[in-house]
Amino acid sequence: MGELSRYRSFIFDWDGTLRNVSAARKLNSRLNPHWRTKKALTKSAIRKPTQREIALSMRHVHTSKTLAELHEAETAVLTFIGDLSLAFIVPKLSYGSREVLETLNKEGKDVVLFTDAALWRAYRELERVRAMKYFDAILSAQSILRLKPDPLGIEILLKALRADRRTTIYIGDATDDIILARNSGIASAVVTNGFDSASMLAKWRPDYMFSGMEELGREL
């Protein structure tokens, strides 16, 4: 058994982690002024969520496998322009992602998606790559108006899953993902073939670092 086998709940990022990212997408993420402004505001206002905030935001955790409820579910589109531009790029799972998700499902683990991407885009892309079936729940940070690395999203999911922090891990590809896990008191794992470089990720000392999802899969 691998290093990650002790975890019960696996919370994944989408763009750059499970979803392959091109050079164009990386550039858009870095240069999009609207996205950078929203991220800066989030980081300047990070605080511990209250129990009331967690309870009120529980309605934004989605377990539906279809797009039917999306128009009612999406309450805010903070980065609509950025999401719209990325929506025209055909989605593709990162190498090894499907095998990882299938293994976790087979072992009966909790598998959840928590992303900064708008919910409508995440759902559409998951359907296009036939990956919706792998997830027990999906939450967009945009729906709760608190982007990563604010811990509110993780707190909501921990409550929804009734998960133990000690056996929960967040898997991403950016420094924000490491900070998010740390702010939430859970373990962090990152892949180095996403948005941030291996050297940048290493500076933030994640609990685990992998070259990609295929290597991560060998530790399940």
LUMLO-6152 format. One record per residue (C-alpha): residue in one letter; x, y, z. Coordinates in steps of 0.1 Angstrom, whole numbers. Layout:
! LUMLO-6152
<node><resn>a</resn><xx>X</xx><yy>Y</yy><zz>Z</zz></node>
...
END
This chain:
! LUMLO-6152
<node><resn>m</resn><xx>0</xx><yy>0</yy><zz>0</zz></node>
<node><resn>g</resn><xx>12</xx><yy>35</yy><zz>-8</zz></node>
<node><resn>e</resn><xx>17</xx><yy>67</yy><zz>12</zz></node>
<node><resn>l</resn><xx>-18</xx><yy>80</yy><zz>4</zz></node>
<node><resn>s</resn><xx>-37</xx><yy>48</yy><zz>12</zz></node>
<node><resn>r</resn><xx>-43</xx><yy>60</yy><zz>48</zz></node>
<node><resn>y</resn><xx>-66</xx><yy>89</yy><zz>36</zz></node>
<node><resn>r</resn><xx>-103</xx><yy>84</yy><zz>35</zz></node>
<node><resn>s</resn><xx>-115</xx><yy>116</yy><zz>18</zz></node>
<node><resn>f</resn><xx>-98</xx><yy>130</yy><zz>-13</zz></node>
<node><resn>i</resn><xx>-107</xx><yy>165</yy><zz>-24</zz></node>
<node><resn>f</resn><xx>-94</xx><yy>174</yy><zz>-59</zz></node>
<node><resn>d</resn><xx>-88</xx><yy>206</yy><zz>-77</zz></node>
<node><resn>w</resn><xx>-99</xx><yy>207</yy><zz>-114</zz></node>
<node><resn>d</resn><xx>-78</xx><yy>229</yy><zz>-137</zz></node>
<node><resn>g</resn><xx>-42</xx><yy>218</yy><zz>-138</zz></node>
<node><resn>t</resn><xx>-48</xx><yy>188</yy><zz>-116</zz></node>
<node><resn>l</resn><xx>-73</xx><yy>164</yy><zz>-130</zz></node>
<node><resn>r</resn><xx>-79</xx><yy>186</yy><zz>-161</zz></node>
<node><resn>n</resn><xx>-49</xx><yy>190</yy><zz>-184</zz></node>
<node><resn>v</resn><xx>-38</xx><yy>226</yy><zz>-190</zz></node>
<node><resn>s</resn><xx>-23</xx><yy>241</yy><zz>-221</zz></node>
<node><resn>a</resn><xx>3</xx><yy>269</yy><zz>-223</zz></node>
<node><resn>a</resn><xx>-26</xx><yy>292</yy><zz>-234</zz></node>
<node><resn>r</resn><xx>-46</xx><yy>284</yy><zz>-203</zz></node>
<node><resn>k</resn><xx>-16</xx><yy>290</yy><zz>-180</zz></node>
<node><resn>l</resn><xx>-10</xx><yy>324</yy><zz>-197</zz></node>
<node><resn>n</resn><xx>-47</xx><yy>333</yy><zz>-193</zz></node>
<node><resn>s</resn><xx>-46</xx><yy>325</yy><zz>-156</zz></node>
<node><resn>r</resn><xx>-15</xx><yy>345</yy><zz>-150</zz></node>
<node><resn>l</resn><xx>-25</xx><yy>376</yy><zz>-170</zz></node>
<node><resn>n</resn><xx>-63</xx><yy>379</yy><zz>-167</zz></node>
<node><resn>p</resn><xx>-66</xx><yy>411</yy><zz>-146</zz></node>
<node><resn>h</resn><xx>-101</xx><yy>403</yy><zz>-134</zz></node>
<node><resn>w</resn><xx>-90</xx><yy>369</yy><zz>-120</zz></node>
<node><resn>r</resn><xx>-59</xx><yy>384</yy><zz>-104</zz></node>
<node><resn>t</resn><xx>-79</xx><yy>411</yy><zz>-87</zz></node>
<node><resn>k</resn><xx>-104</xx><yy>387</yy><zz>-73</zz></node>
<node><resn>k</resn><xx>-76</xx><yy>364</yy><zz>-60</zz></node>
<node><resn>a</resn><xx>-58</xx><yy>394</yy><zz>-43</zz></node>
<node><resn>l</resn><xx>-90</xx><yy>405</yy><zz>-26</zz></node>
<node><resn>t</resn><xx>-96</xx><yy>369</yy><zz>-14</zz></node>
<node><resn>k</resn><xx>-61</xx><yy>366</yy><zz>1</zz></node>
<node><resn>s</resn><xx>-64</xx><yy>400</yy><zz>19</zz></node>
<node><resn>a</resn><xx>-97</xx><yy>390</yy><zz>35</zz></node>
<node><resn>i</resn><xx>-90</xx><yy>354</yy><zz>46</zz></node>
<node><resn>r</resn><xx>-105</xx><yy>345</yy><zz>79</zz></node>
<node><resn>k</resn><xx>-118</xx><yy>315</yy><zz>98</zz></node>
<node><resn>p</resn><xx>-154</xx><yy>308</yy><zz>87</zz></node>
<node><resn>t</resn><xx>-181</xx><yy>308</yy><zz>113</zz></node>
<node><resn>q</resn><xx>-204</xx><yy>278</yy><zz>119</zz></node>
<node><resn>r</resn><xx>-233</xx><yy>299</yy><zz>106</zz></node>
<node><resn>e</resn><xx>-215</xx><yy>306</yy><zz>73</zz></node>
<node><resn>i</resn><xx>-207</xx><yy>269</yy><zz>69</zz></node>
<node><resn>a</resn><xx>-243</xx><yy>259</yy><zz>76</zz></node>
<node><resn>l</resn><xx>-257</xx><yy>285</yy><zz>52</zz></node>
<node><resn>s</resn><xx>-233</xx><yy>275</yy><zz>25</zz></node>
<node><resn>m</resn><xx>-241</xx><yy>238</yy><zz>26</zz></node>
<node><resn>r</resn><xx>-267</xx><yy>242</yy><zz>-1</zz></node>
<node><resn>h</resn><xx>-240</xx><yy>249</yy><zz>-26</zz></node>
<node><resn>v</resn><xx>-226</xx><yy>214</yy><zz>-24</zz></node>
<node><resn>h</resn><xx>-239</xx><yy>196</yy><zz>-54</zz></node>
<node><resn>t</resn><xx>-244</xx><yy>159</yy><zz>-58</zz></node>
<node><resn>s</resn><xx>-265</xx><yy>160</yy><zz>-90</zz></node>
<node><resn>k</resn><xx>-250</xx><yy>142</yy><zz>-120</zz></node>
<node><resn>t</resn><xx>-267</xx><yy>164</yy><zz>-146</zz></node>
<node><resn>l</resn><xx>-268</xx><yy>201</yy><zz>-156</zz></node>
<node><resn>a</resn><xx>-305</xx><yy>204</yy><zz>-150</zz></node>
<node><resn>e</resn><xx>-302</xx><yy>224</yy><zz>-117</zz></node>
<node><resn>l</resn><xx>-273</xx><yy>245</yy><zz>-126</zz></node>
<node><resn>h</resn><xx>-291</xx><yy>277</yy><zz>-136</zz></node>
<node><resn>e</resn><xx>-307</xx><yy>278</yy><zz>-101</zz></node>
<node><resn>a</resn><xx>-276</xx><yy>266</yy><zz>-83</zz></node>
<node><resn>e</resn><xx>-251</xx><yy>291</yy><zz>-96</zz></node>
<node><resn>t</resn><xx>-255</xx><yy>322</yy><zz>-74</zz></node>
<node><resn>a</resn><xx>-225</xx><yy>342</yy><zz>-86</zz></node>
<node><resn>v</resn><xx>-200</xx><yy>343</yy><zz>-115</zz></node>
<node><resn>l</resn><xx>-171</xx><yy>363</yy><zz>-102</zz></node>
<node><resn>t</resn><xx>-148</xx><yy>354</yy><zz>-131</zz></node>
<node><resn>f</resn><xx>-174</xx><yy>349</yy><zz>-159</zz></node>
<node><resn>i</resn><xx>-152</xx><yy>364</yy><zz>-186</zz></node>
<node><resn>g</resn><xx>-123</xx><yy>342</yy><zz>-178</zz></node>
<node><resn>d</resn><xx>-144</xx><yy>311</yy><zz>-175</zz></node>
<node><resn>l</resn><xx>-161</xx><yy>318</yy><zz>-208</zz></node>
<node><resn>s</resn><xx>-129</xx><yy>322</yy><zz>-226</zz></node>
<node><resn>l</resn><xx>-116</xx><yy>289</yy><zz>-212</zz></node>
<node><resn>a</resn><xx>-149</xx><yy>271</yy><zz>-220</zz></node>
<node><resn>f</resn><xx>-141</xx><yy>271</yy><zz>-257</zz></node>
<node><resn>i</resn><xx>-110</xx><yy>249</yy><zz>-252</zz></node>
<node><resn>v</resn><xx>-118</xx><yy>212</yy><zz>-255</zz></node>
<node><resn>p</resn><xx>-113</xx><yy>196</yy><zz>-220</zz></node>
<node><resn>k</resn><xx>-90</xx><yy>167</yy><zz>-215</zz></node>
<node><resn>l</resn><xx>-81</xx><yy>147</yy><zz>-184</zz></node>
<node><resn>s</resn><xx>-45</xx><yy>148</yy><zz>-172</zz></node>
<node><resn>y</resn><xx>-26</xx><yy>116</yy><zz>-179</zz></node>
<node><resn>g</resn><xx>-34</xx><yy>91</yy><zz>-151</zz></node>
<node><resn>s</resn><xx>-64</xx><yy>110</yy><zz>-137</zz></node>
<node><resn>r</resn><xx>-90</xx><yy>85</yy><zz>-148</zz></node>
<node><resn>e</resn><xx>-71</xx><yy>56</yy><zz>-133</zz></node>
<node><resn>v</resn><xx>-67</xx><yy>74</yy><zz>-100</zz></node>
<node><resn>l</resn><xx>-104</xx><yy>82</yy><zz>-98</zz></node>
<node><resn>e</resn><xx>-114</xx><yy>47</yy><zz>-107</zz></node>
<node><resn>t</resn><xx>-91</xx><yy>33</yy><zz>-80</zz></node>
<node><resn>l</resn><xx>-105</xx><yy>56</yy><zz>-53</zz></node>
<node><resn>n</resn><xx>-141</xx><yy>47</yy><zz>-63</zz></node>
<node><resn>k</resn><xx>-132</xx><yy>10</yy><zz>-62</zz></node>
<node><resn>e</resn><xx>-117</xx><yy>14</yy><zz>-27</zz></node>
<node><resn>g</resn><xx>-148</xx><yy>32</yy><zz>-15</zz></node>
<node><resn>k</resn><xx>-131</xx><yy>65</yy><zz>-8</zz></node>
<node><resn>d</resn><xx>-148</xx><yy>99</yy><zz>-7</zz></node>
<node><resn>v</resn><xx>-140</xx><yy>117</yy><zz>-39</zz></node>
<node><resn>v</resn><xx>-149</xx><yy>153</yy><zz>-41</zz></node>
<node><resn>l</resn><xx>-141</xx><yy>183</yy><zz>-64</zz></node>
<node><resn>f</resn><xx>-135</xx><yy>218</yy><zz>-51</zz></node>
<node><resn>t</resn><xx>-125</xx><yy>243</yy><zz>-77</zz></node>
<node><resn>d</resn><xx>-123</xx><yy>280</yy><zz>-83</zz></node>
<node><resn>a</resn><xx>-139</xx><yy>274</yy><zz>-118</zz></node>
<node><resn>a</resn><xx>-175</xx><yy>284</yy><zz>-122</zz></node>
<node><resn>l</resn><xx>-199</xx><yy>255</yy><zz>-115</zz></node>
<node><resn>w</resn><xx>-214</xx><yy>256</yy><zz>-150</zz></node>
<node><resn>r</resn><xx>-180</xx><yy>252</yy><zz>-166</zz></node>
<node><resn>a</resn><xx>-168</xx><yy>224</yy><zz>-143</zz></node>
<node><resn>y</resn><xx>-200</xx><yy>205</yy><zz>-148</zz></node>
<node><resn>r</resn><xx>-199</xx><yy>208</yy><zz>-186</zz></node>
<node><resn>e</resn><xx>-163</xx><yy>198</yy><zz>-188</zz></node>
<node><resn>l</resn><xx>-168</xx><yy>168</yy><zz>-164</zz></node>
<node><resn>e</resn><xx>-196</xx><yy>156</yy><zz>-187</zz></node>
<node><resn>r</resn><xx>-175</xx><yy>160</yy><zz>-218</zz></node>
<node><resn>v</resn><xx>-147</xx><yy>139</yy><zz>-204</zz></node>
<node><resn>r</resn><xx>-172</xx><yy>114</yy><zz>-189</zz></node>
<node><resn>a</resn><xx>-159</xx><yy>119</yy><zz>-153</zz></node>
<node><resn>m</resn><xx>-190</xx><yy>131</yy><zz>-135</zz></node>
<node><resn>k</resn><xx>-197</xx><yy>96</yy><zz>-123</zz></node>
<node><resn>y</resn><xx>-165</xx><yy>96</yy><zz>-101</zz></node>
<node><resn>f</resn><xx>-175</xx><yy>124</yy><zz>-77</zz></node>
<node><resn>d</resn><xx>-196</xx><yy>122</yy><zz>-46</zz></node>
<node><resn>a</resn><xx>-199</xx><yy>160</yy><zz>-45</zz></node>
<node><resn>i</resn><xx>-188</xx><yy>191</yy><zz>-63</zz></node>
<node><resn>l</resn><xx>-184</xx><yy>226</yy><zz>-49</zz></node>
<node><resn>s</resn><xx>-173</xx><yy>258</yy><zz>-67</zz></node>
<node><resn>a</resn><xx>-156</xx><yy>285</yy><zz>-47</zz></node>
<node><resn>q</resn><xx>-174</xx><yy>311</yy><zz>-68</zz></node>
<node><resn>s</resn><xx>-207</xx><yy>298</yy><zz>-55</zz></node>
<node><resn>i</resn><xx>-198</xx><yy>307</yy><zz>-20</zz></node>
<node><resn>l</resn><xx>-180</xx><yy>339</yy><zz>-29</zz></node>
<node><resn>r</resn><xx>-148</xx><yy>328</yy><zz>-12</zz></node>
<node><resn>l</resn><xx>-120</xx><yy>318</yy><zz>-36</zz></node>
<node><resn>k</resn><xx>-90</xx><yy>296</yy><zz>-27</zz></node>
<node><resn>p</resn><xx>-70</xx><yy>297</yy><zz>-4</zz></node>
<node><resn>d</resn><xx>-99</xx><yy>308</yy><zz>18</zz></node>
<node><resn>p</resn><xx>-108</xx><yy>277</yy><zz>39</zz></node>
<node><resn>l</resn><xx>-146</xx><yy>281</yy><zz>38</zz></node>
<node><resn>g</resn><xx>-150</xx><yy>256</yy><zz>9</zz></node>
<node><resn>i</resn><xx>-131</xx><yy>229</yy><zz>27</zz></node>
<node><resn>e</resn><xx>-150</xx><yy>235</yy><zz>59</zz></node>
<node><resn>i</resn><xx>-183</xx><yy>230</yy><zz>40</zz></node>
<node><resn>l</resn><xx>-171</xx><yy>198</yy><zz>24</zz></node>
<node><resn>l</resn><xx>-158</xx><yy>184</yy><zz>57</zz></node>
<node><resn>k</resn><xx>-192</xx><yy>189</yy><zz>72</zz></node>
<node><resn>a</resn><xx>-210</xx><yy>175</yy><zz>42</zz></node>
<node><resn>l</resn><xx>-189</xx><yy>144</yy><zz>41</zz></node>
<node><resn>r</resn><xx>-187</xx><yy>141</yy><zz>79</zz></node>
<node><resn>a</resn><xx>-150</xx><yy>137</yy><zz>73</zz></node>
<node><resn>d</resn><xx>-121</xx><yy>136</yy><zz>97</zz></node>
<node><resn>r</resn><xx>-94</xx><yy>162</yy><zz>90</zz></node>
<node><resn>r</resn><xx>-67</xx><yy>136</yy><zz>99</zz></node>
<node><resn>t</resn><xx>-78</xx><yy>114</yy><zz>70</zz></node>
<node><resn>t</resn><xx>-86</xx><yy>141</yy><zz>44</zz></node>
<node><resn>i</resn><xx>-63</xx><yy>154</yy><zz>17</zz></node>
<node><resn>y</resn><xx>-65</xx><yy>181</yy><zz>-8</zz></node>
<node><resn>i</resn><xx>-48</xx><yy>175</yy><zz>-42</zz></node>
<node><resn>g</resn><xx>-39</xx><yy>204</yy><zz>-64</zz></node>
<node><resn>d</resn><xx>-13</xx><yy>220</yy><zz>-86</zz></node>
<node><resn>a</resn><xx>-7</xx><yy>255</yy><zz>-73</zz></node>
<node><resn>t</resn><xx>6</xx><yy>273</yy><zz>-42</zz></node>
<node><resn>d</resn><xx>-30</xx><yy>284</yy><zz>-34</zz></node>
<node><resn>d</resn><xx>-39</xx><yy>247</yy><zz>-30</zz></node>
<node><resn>i</resn><xx>-11</xx><yy>241</yy><zz>-5</zz></node>
<node><resn>i</resn><xx>-21</xx><yy>272</yy><zz>15</zz></node>
<node><resn>l</resn><xx>-58</xx><yy>262</yy><zz>13</zz></node>
<node><resn>a</resn><xx>-50</xx><yy>228</yy><zz>28</zz></node>
<node><resn>r</resn><xx>-29</xx><yy>243</yy><zz>55</zz></node>
<node><resn>n</resn><xx>-56</xx><yy>269</yy><zz>64</zz></node>
<node><resn>s</resn><xx>-80</xx><yy>240</yy><zz>67</zz></node>
<node><resn>g</resn><xx>-59</xx><yy>218</yy><zz>88</zz></node>
<node><resn>i</resn><xx>-57</xx><yy>189</yy><zz>63</zz></node>
<node><resn>a</resn><xx>-29</xx><yy>173</yy><zz>43</zz></node>
<node><resn>s</resn><xx>-18</xx><yy>186</yy><zz>9</zz></node>
<node><resn>a</resn><xx>-6</xx><yy>169</yy><zz>-23</zz></node>
<node><resn>v</resn><xx>4</xx><yy>186</yy><zz>-55</zz></node>
<node><resn>v</resn><xx>13</xx><yy>176</yy><zz>-90</zz></node>
<node><resn>t</resn><xx>41</xx><yy>196</yy><zz>-107</zz></node>
<node><resn>n</resn><xx>27</xx><yy>194</yy><zz>-143</zz></node>
<node><resn>g</resn><xx>-1</xx><yy>220</yy><zz>-137</zz></node>
<node><resn>f</resn><xx>0</xx><yy>257</yy><zz>-132</zz></node>
<node><resn>d</resn><xx>29</xx><yy>262</yy><zz>-108</zz></node>
<node><resn>s</resn><xx>64</xx><yy>250</yy><zz>-112</zz></node>
<node><resn>a</resn><xx>80</xx><yy>223</yy><zz>-90</zz></node>
<node><resn>s</resn><xx>104</xx><yy>248</yy><zz>-75</zz></node>
<node><resn>m</resn><xx>76</xx><yy>272</yy><zz>-66</zz></node>
<node><resn>l</resn><xx>55</xx><yy>244</yy><zz>-51</zz></node>
<node><resn>a</resn><xx>85</xx><yy>231</yy><zz>-31</zz></node>
<node><resn>k</resn><xx>89</xx><yy>265</yy><zz>-14</zz></node>
<node><resn>w</resn><xx>55</xx><yy>260</yy><zz>3</zz></node>
<node><resn>r</resn><xx>63</xx><yy>226</yy><zz>16</zz></node>
<node><resn>p</resn><xx>33</xx><yy>204</yy><zz>6</zz></node>
<node><resn>d</resn><xx>30</xx><yy>171</yy><zz>24</zz></node>
<node><resn>y</resn><xx>34</xx><yy>152</yy><zz>-9</zz></node>
<node><resn>m</resn><xx>47</xx><yy>162</yy><zz>-43</zz></node>
<node><resn>f</resn><xx>43</xx><yy>142</yy><zz>-75</zz></node>
<node><resn>s</resn><xx>53</xx><yy>147</yy><zz>-111</zz></node>
<node><resn>g</resn><xx>17</xx><yy>140</yy><zz>-122</zz></node>
<node><resn>m</resn><xx>-14</xx><yy>120</yy><zz>-115</zz></node>
<node><resn>e</resn><xx>2</xx><yy>88</yy><zz>-128</zz></node>
<node><resn>e</resn><xx>29</xx><yy>89</yy><zz>-101</zz></node>
<node><resn>l</resn><xx>3</xx><yy>99</yy><zz>-75</zz></node>
<node><resn>g</resn><xx>-17</xx><yy>69</yy><zz>-84</zz></node>
<node><resn>r</resn><xx>11</xx><yy>46</yy><zz>-75</zz></node>
<node><resn>e</resn><xx>8</xx><yy>58</yy><zz>-39</zz></node>
<node><resn>l</resn><xx>-28</xx><yy>49</yy><zz>-34</zz></node>
END
